[in-house]
Amino acid sequence: MERPSAWKKYTSEQADELEALSGRYRSFISDNKTERECVAAGVALAEAAGYVSLDGLIEAGATLKPGDKVYVNTRGKALTLFNIGRAPLSAGLNILGAHVDSPRLDVKQNPAYEKADLAFLDTHYYGGLKSSLWVATPLAIHGVVAKKDGTVVPVVVGEDPADPVFCISDILIHLAGEQMKKTHAEAVDPESLDVIVGGKPVCLGEGDKAENTEDAAQDADEPKEPVKQLMLDLLAERYGIEEEDLLSAELEIVPAGPARDMGLDRSMVLGYGQDDRVCAYTSLEAMLEVTDVERTSVCLLVDKEEIGSVGATGMQAHYFENALAEVMALAGEEGDLALRRALANSRMLSSDVSAGFDPAYAGQFEEKNSAYLGHGLCFNKYTGARGKSGSNDADAEYMAYVRDVMDEAGVSFQTCELGRVNAGGGGTIAYIMARYGMDVIDSGVAVLSMHSLWEVTSKADIYEAYRGYKAFIERP
């Protein structure tokens, strides 16, 4: 059953909508390269669309009614949106879920050091990545530094054209004989992924010192690590932070530069973090556009999926369940039984990217059951590895329901698996949400070069994902 290219069906009006959506998406992933930045931008968009904070409603003792729109910001790293429908919440919700974290390098808590007259920041990689891709390429620093007085200082360096960028060095090919004998996984040790951030000492130049009669005293006062010290001085000058503040910092090393149109026909987007911000942004747009619903709709933008959905902002935490309990109480449906019914009666698209068929590596795919760029929204009945281990594996009845929703709305879609059997595998948040007994299926967008610094998506798939998510939450 070959699924046709979505590009062949568009009217001129749809083509214009596609380009406009792709432009907004490209700007979003260019401006927001961390989970904190994605959530902050999502809150701003939600408030502009009329969503209000659940915390404020609880404090005011407000009630909720159909048409009300509520958001929950969880620790600045996860965002939940509720659009209250006409049906009782206990009848179930239509849920869109995606994650906003991406593979990256995290700066360690005690990161700064100097060696060979260069200043470095030590890192620990986050999520699944190929170490060798991160060397000899422009990098930026994004994140926050939390100070003891409660101040949280945002940090972004390397994105403005006037900013400096950073890099991790690689061994020159002339001396790479030993490296070239290693496997790809061994070629670059993850412990060596330290970012070069400076190369100039803090001390005065030789000309200044020659005119100074107190050279001996100056030499005694000169820092032991002058290059590192200059870096720290610049951080203090620009951000008001000191080395001790790095103990309570969350700084992420990401590729520098914006997402770009790709191809002479501009049919694709090349950008960092499209896994899974391509699903997160299209889910968010669909959620904000659909204002009138029968069943309450929910959009979940979650953290920590790349490392197992753990922690207080990962999907294994109970913040969504807790938020829903609060919403139901304000809507007059308070009680554990009503909450459990709402969760069990819900339907969800667990949206995450899928491996796009790549003819350069065709041997790792099974062509009949692969996702193709430009062929529409992907549905993975199951993910996992080694006999579907760790997957949700949606049932046939729910797959039929989803087909009906997409066909009725004229959404191009395809079904796929994540490569050949036993070629590898991967997981999503689907199995976590299925624990409540709700219907869940994995869906998303096909991506080339997944988990690389620069991933590739088709604008047609971005558009079809948005249309599919919108159709899903509009269904009674």
C-alpha positions, -999 to 999 in steps of 0.1 A, spaced: 0 0 0 21 29 -13 12 63 2 14 91 -23 35 123 -18 15 150 -1 31 176 -23 9 165 -53 -24 175 -37 -19 211 -25 -39 240 -38 -22 274 -41 -39 285 -9 -27 254 10 8 259 -4 8 294 10 -4 281 44 24 255 43 51 281 37 37 304 64 36 276 90 71 264 81 84 300 85 69 303 120 83 268 129 117 277 116 118 308 137 106 289 168 133 263 167 160 289 158 150 310 189 143 282 213 170 256 216 164 244 252 134 230 270 132 261 291 132 284 261 105 263 244 82 264 275 87 302 279 78 307 243 49 284 246 35 302 276 38 335 257 19 321 228 -8 305 250 -14 337 270 -17 357 237 -44 331 227 -64 336 259 -50 309 282 -46 317 319 -25 301 346 -41 274 366 -23 286 397 -40 319 395 -75 303 391 -69 281 421 -58 311 442 -88 331 431 -112 302 438 -125 304 403 -146 278 384 -141 264 350 -167 261 322 -167 250 286 -146 273 265 -121 282 293 -85 278 285 -59 270 311 -21 263 312 2 248 337 40 257 337 59 229 355 92 242 368 98 261 336 105 229 317 71 213 308 39 229 297 3 216 298 -26 233 281 -63 225 287 -91 237 264 -123 229 283 -149 211 262 -187 208 264 -186 172 274 -178 161 310 -141 157 316 -148 122 330 -159 113 294 -122 116 284 -98 140 268 -82 144 234 -45 146 242 -15 157 220 19 150 236 54 158 225 88 165 241 108 197 239 142 184 251 168 173 226 203 157 226 230 182 236 260 187 258 254 198 294 280 219 312 291 201 344 287 216 378 325 222 383 333 229 346 359 256 343 396 248 338 427 259 320 452 238 300 479 248 275 468 285 277 432 276 267 401 279 289 376 251 288 341 241 300 338 204 308 306 187 296 284 156 300 264 145 270 226 144 273 206 118 253 217 96 224 243 113 202 274 106 181 303 122 199 323 127 166 296 150 152 302 176 179 338 184 172 351 213 150 317 229 145 303 263 158 286 259 192 265 282 214 257 283 251 221 285 263 207 281 298 203 297 332 225 303 363 206 303 396 222 324 424 219 319 461 197 350 464 171 334 442 180 353 411 179 332 379 201 347 352 194 337 315 225 330 294 226 329 256 259 333 238 267 324 202 234 331 184 236 368 176 258 375 146 279 398 168 284 371 194 315 348 196 309 311 191 326 281 207 339 247 195 354 214 206 387 206 189 394 176 167 427 159 159 441 170 126 440 143 99 478 143 97 480 129 133 448 109 133 463 75 125 453 60 158 418 76 158 411 64 123 417 28 134 389 31 160 352 24 156 329 53 151 317 50 187 353 50 200 368 77 178 359 106 201 357 99 238 326 116 253 347 127 283 369 147 259 340 168 246 352 199 264 343 233 249 370 259 242 358 292 256 389 313 258 426 318 248 438 351 263 452 357 298 438 383 321 473 398 328 485 431 313 505 431 280 543 431 280 544 468 270 523 479 300 544 458 324 577 473 311 566 507 321 554 495 356 579 497 384 560 472 405 565 442 382 574 419 411 542 427 430 521 423 399 536 389 392 528 378 427 492 388 423 488 373 388 462 344 389 475 309 385 451 303 356 450 337 339 431 325 308 404 309 329 403 340 351 396 362 321 367 340 311 353 343 347 358 380 347 339 383 314 310 362 329 310 384 360 309 416 338 282 404 314 260 383 337 270 392 373 279 356 381 310 341 397 326 306 395 307 293 425 274 302 408 282 275 382 274 249 408 237 258 404 237 264 367 220 246 338 240 255 307 235 236 275 259 234 246 240 234 213 248 240 176 251 277 168 230 294 142 194 294 129 174 267 111 174 272 73 153 262 43 170 233 26 170 224 -11 169 244 -43 131 240 -41 131 251 -4 110 220 3 128 210 36 139 225 69 174 220 82 177 227 119 188 216 154 164 200 178 137 190 153 134 158 174 110 165 188 102 202 185 87 196 151 59 177 168 58 201 198 54 232 177 28 217 153 8 204 183 10 238 200 -2 256 168 -31 231 164 -41 235 201 -41 273 201 -61 275 168 -89 251 178 -110 271 202 -143 252 203 -143 215 213 -167 189 224 -142 168 243 -116 187 264 -84 190 245 -49 189 260 -14 197 247 15 183 267 50 196 260 73 175 282 109 173 293 134 145 298 121 121 271 156 117 257 168 102 290 138 81 298 111 106 308 125 107 344 126 135 370 100 160 381 95 173 346 95 140 328 64 122 318 69 95 345 62 122 371 26 128 381 23 165 372 -2 159 344 -24 138 366 -22 163 394 -30 192 370 -60 173 356 -73 167 391 -71 204 399 -89 213 366 -116 187 372 -121 201 407 -126 236 393 -150 222 368 -171 206 395 -159 170 388 -138 165 419 -129 130 431 -105 102 424 -130 80 405 -139 109 381 -102 115 376 -95 78 368 -124 77 344 -112 108 326 -78 93 321 -90 58 311 -115 73 286 -89 96 269 -74 93 235 -38 104 228 -14 110 199 20 105 215 39 126 190 75 120 183 96 119 152 102 88 131 132 77 111 129 89 75 139 65 48 174 74 37 185 58 4 221 63 15 215 38 43 188 17 27 200 -15 43 189 -3 77 153 1 66 125 -22 55 111 -2 26 74 -12 28 72 -1 64 93 30 64 85 67 67 92 88 36 98 125 36 69 144 21 44 116 25 26 130 55 21 124 92 36 92 105 19 66 127 40 40 145 17 13 158 46 2 179 82 13 185 107 -4 209 134 -29 200 141 -66 201 106 -79 196 88 -45 204 104 -44 238 94 -11 256 67 -2 231 31 8 235 18 -12 206 -16 4 199 -45 -19 193 -62 -24 159 -94 -7 170 -76 25 179 -56 24 147 -88 22 127 -102 52 146 -72 73 138 -73 63 102 -109 75 101 -101 108 117 -73 115 92 -92 104 61 -122 124 70 -100 155 73 -81 147 41 -48 145 60 -19 126 43 -5 100 66 17 69 65 25 40 88 60 30 96 85 13 119 118 26 132 141 7 109 145 -30 101 137 -56 128 166 -57 153 184 -29 134 180 -7 165 150 9 181 137 37 203 110 47 227 85 75 234 62 86 261 33 65 247 38 35 271 38 58 301 4 74 292 -10 40 283 -6 29 319 -38 49 326 -57 26 302 -62 53 276 -59 48 238 -24 59 227 -5 57 194 28 71 184 26 97 156 50 123 143 72 135 114 98 117 94 133 130 100 166 125 83 198 125 103 179 122 136 200 131 167 226 148 146 234 185 150 213 194 120 182 173 113 161 174 81 123 175 78 99 181 49 77 211 50 48 190 37 51 167 67 52 197 91 20 209 75 3 175 75 12 170 112 -4 203 121 -35 194 101 -37 159 116 -33 172 152 -60 197 146 -84 171 132 -77 148 162 -86 174 189 -116 186 169 -131 151 168 -160 147 194 
